[in-house]
Amino acid sequence: MNKSMMIGSIVGAVAVTAVGSWAGFQALDNGNYAEVVAVDPAMVTVSVPREECRNELVTHKKPVKDPKQITGTVAGAVIGGLLGSQVGGGSGKDIATVAGAVGGGYAGNKVQENIQENNVEQSMQQVCSTVYDERQEQDGFNVTYLLDGEERSIHMAYDPGRRIPVENGVLVIDPAS
């Protein structure tokens, strides 16, 4: 027998032994695993809060120095009394003066009240609020597998690869085992 033929025989014998061993191992080992058919990433929507601020022009009333409008009432009464004293004569003049003072006092009070209501100032103020951004994050894997000829699904924290170990008909999904 020549050298080439001997090497070919040895290589052939090793190859046949390796293939046979692998096939035998697969035949014995098949019952202890579930075949993975599909692995899809499982996604969840997550809301992430953040603060959003903007500057706004804010209008507010200026502080009032005379909240009871005494200045307007007194000034209106004086002016109304002076104007009323210019009307009529005798006791009618006195009545017109009193009526002018009362009417002027009321009018002065209302004029000052209106001025105070419209006496405003504006300033820039920072206004902040919480807004939520949504994003997709992976939350494990949805795994479809075959076990005992039946297709089933499970959610797993990791990608199990091509097969999942089975003990006593139950998947072993602990990644440490």
C-alpha distance (Angstrom), angle and dihedral (degrees) to the residues before:
residue distance angle dihedral
M1 . . .
N2 3.74 . .
K3 3.78 126.9 .
S4 3.88 96.3 -107.8
M5 3.76 92.7 52.3
M6 3.78 92.1 49.7
I7 3.83 92.3 50.4
G8 3.83 90.3 47.4
S9 3.81 90.9 51.0
I10 3.81 92.5 50.1
V11 3.82 93.3 47.0
G12 3.83 90.3 47.5
A13 3.80 92.3 49.5
V14 3.82 92.0 49.7
A15 3.83 91.3 48.4
V16 3.82 93.4 48.9
T17 3.80 91.0 47.7
A18 3.83 92.6 48.9
V19 3.82 93.8 48.1
G20 3.79 91.6 46.0
S21 3.80 92.5 49.0
W22 3.78 92.2 49.0
A23 3.83 92.6 48.4
G24 3.80 90.9 48.1
F25 3.79 91.8 49.2
Q26 3.81 90.5 49.9
A27 3.79 91.4 49.9
L28 3.81 92.2 51.1
D29 3.80 95.0 39.5
N30 3.85 99.2 47.1
G31 3.80 95.2 85.6
N32 3.82 93.6 59.0
Y33 3.81 97.8 59.7
A34 3.81 140.5 58.3
E35 3.80 114.4 -137.3
V36 3.81 113.5 -122.2
V37 3.82 110.9 -131.7
A38 3.83 100.6 178.5
V39 3.81 139.6 0.8
D40 3.81 118.5 -163.0
P41 3.80 126.5 177.6
A42 3.83 111.3 -110.8
M43 3.80 110.7 -135.9
V44 3.81 129.3 -162.3
T45 3.79 130.3 -171.0
V46 3.80 112.8 -119.7
S47 3.82 124.4 -165.1
V48 3.79 112.7 -144.1
P49 3.83 116.9 -165.6
R50 3.78 122.0 -140.1
E51 3.78 133.9 169.8
E52 3.78 117.3 -113.7
C53 3.81 118.7 -166.3
R54 3.79 132.4 -172.1
N55 3.79 136.5 172.9
E56 3.80 116.1 -112.5
L57 3.77 130.9 -172.0
V58 3.81 105.6 -120.7
T59 3.81 123.3 -163.5
H60 3.80 120.0 -156.7
K61 3.78 137.0 163.4
K62 3.75 118.2 -95.1
P63 3.80 115.7 -118.9
V64 3.81 112.4 -84.2
K65 3.80 116.6 -127.1
D66 3.82 95.0 -169.5
P67 3.82 107.7 35.8
K68 3.83 94.6 172.1
Q69 3.86 92.8 50.9
I70 3.82 91.4 -126.3
T71 3.80 92.7 151.8
G72 3.81 92.7 54.0
T73 3.80 92.4 44.3
V74 3.83 93.4 50.5
A75 3.82 93.8 43.7
G76 3.83 90.9 47.4
A77 3.83 91.8 48.2
V78 3.82 92.4 50.1
I79 3.80 93.1 48.1
G80 3.84 92.1 42.7
G81 3.80 91.0 48.4
L82 3.82 91.5 50.1
L83 3.78 91.6 49.1
G84 3.82 92.3 44.8
S85 3.81 91.2 51.5
Q86 3.81 88.8 60.4
V87 3.81 91.3 63.3
G88 3.79 125.8 82.0
G89 3.74 129.9 -17.7
G90 3.84 139.1 -99.0
S91 3.79 116.2 1.9
G92 3.83 89.6 -10.9
K93 3.78 87.5 62.8
D94 3.82 90.4 55.1
I95 3.80 91.6 49.0
A96 3.82 90.7 47.7
T97 3.83 90.2 49.6
V98 3.83 92.3 51.3
A99 3.81 91.9 44.1
G100 3.83 90.2 48.1
A101 3.81 91.0 49.2
V102 3.83 92.6 49.3
G103 3.81 93.5 44.9
G104 3.81 92.4 43.1
G105 3.82 91.3 48.4
Y106 3.79 90.9 52.5
A107 3.80 92.6 45.2
G108 3.83 92.0 46.8
N109 3.79 90.6 50.2
K110 3.81 91.6 52.0
V111 3.82 93.1 44.9
Q112 3.81 91.3 52.9
E113 3.82 91.4 45.1
N114 3.82 90.2 53.2
I115 3.83 91.6 47.7
Q116 3.81 91.0 50.3
E117 3.82 92.4 48.3
N118 3.80 91.4 52.7
N119 3.80 95.9 41.5
V120 3.82 98.8 106.1
E121 3.75 138.6 152.9
Q122 3.79 131.5 -157.6
S123 3.77 130.6 -141.6
M124 3.80 138.1 170.5
Q125 3.77 113.9 -105.7
Q126 3.79 128.9 -176.6
V127 3.81 111.7 -125.1
C128 3.80 119.0 -167.9
S129 3.78 131.8 -170.6
T130 3.79 136.7 172.9
V131 3.80 116.1 -108.6
Y132 3.78 127.1 -177.1
D133 3.79 125.7 -132.9
E134 3.79 116.4 -160.5
R135 3.77 123.9 -146.4
Q136 3.78 137.9 167.3
E137 3.80 119.1 -110.9
Q138 3.78 129.1 -177.9
D139 3.79 114.0 -109.5
G140 3.79 103.5 -174.3
F141 3.81 127.6 -72.9
N142 3.79 137.3 -59.1
V143 3.81 104.2 -136.3
T144 3.81 125.4 -164.4
Y145 3.82 114.6 -162.8
L146 3.80 142.2 169.2
L147 3.81 118.8 -122.8
D148 3.80 122.2 170.2
G149 3.82 90.0 -11.5
E150 3.83 92.5 -56.3
E151 3.83 123.9 114.0
R152 3.82 113.1 -133.2
S153 3.81 138.0 168.0
I154 3.79 134.5 -138.3
H155 3.81 136.8 174.3
M156 3.81 111.6 -123.6
A157 3.79 133.6 -176.4
Y158 3.81 91.7 -135.6
D159 3.82 139.9 31.8
P160 3.82 104.2 -96.3
G161 3.80 95.8 -158.0
R162 3.83 121.1 -136.9
R163 3.80 98.5 -27.9
I164 3.80 142.5 17.8
P165 3.83 123.0 -140.0
V166 3.82 116.2 -113.8
E167 3.81 126.9 -157.8
N168 3.78 120.7 -174.8
G169 3.81 90.7 -12.4
V170 3.84 92.8 -54.5
L171 3.80 127.0 109.6
V172 3.79 115.7 -111.7
I173 3.80 101.2 -141.5
D174 3.78 100.1 165.2
P175 3.83 103.6 115.6
A176 3.83 90.7 -146.7
S177 3.82 94.3 63.1
